[in-house]
Amino acid sequence: MTHPAVPSHVPASATPDGDGVVVGAGPVTVDVYIDFLCPFCRHFELSASDALARLVSDGQISLAYHPMNFLDAASTTRYSTRAAAASGCASDGGRFAEYAHALFVSQPPEGGAGLTDAQLAELAISVGLDGPAFTGCAQRGSYLDWPPYVTARATARGVQATPTVLVNGVPVPASGRMIARKVARAG
């Protein structure tokens, strides 16, 4: 199996393969494959984020988010790619998880343009990111080639839908409770 070349730039805290962003440094790896336009991903984030944050803060997991662009065609502006690229800029500022959460809270409906670049920047400021640094990163398009790479790697691994959750490589239902149970067994 061949994999696409790693983009020239990957966000801070990227996975070793550059196909995600790691939050936390615990012994159990939890991989979460998401698309910022996916309504099921929004539901997962809003229902499981507290449980995941606890597992991270308790030092139990390394949480790797893989922002994909599955739903680019469900937007008139490639919103999935733009939002995922913006999340890379947020990772550079040390606020990936907070920004990802804000993206899901403010998720636009499928079929439209999605949030504007200005709205993406407003969300960045709302979670404590440096506005000029974030905007500069986003305006340069620093990570626009990253979401297609993340998606290609995920697809090569067999990910067919978002959200997909793996605990130490084993699929788990996208539920905070189920993830916590699997982590407890793995630990």
Protein Blocks (a to p, Z undefined) as FASTA:
>chain_A
ZZddddfbdcehiafkopaccedjdfbdcdddddfkbmklmmmmmmmmmmmmmmmmnopa
ccdddddfklmmmpcklmmmmmmmmmmmmmmnopmmmmmmmmmmmoccehilbjafklmm
mmmmmnopafklmmmmmmnommmmmmmmmmmmmmmnopabdcdddeehiacdddfklmmm
mmmmmZZ
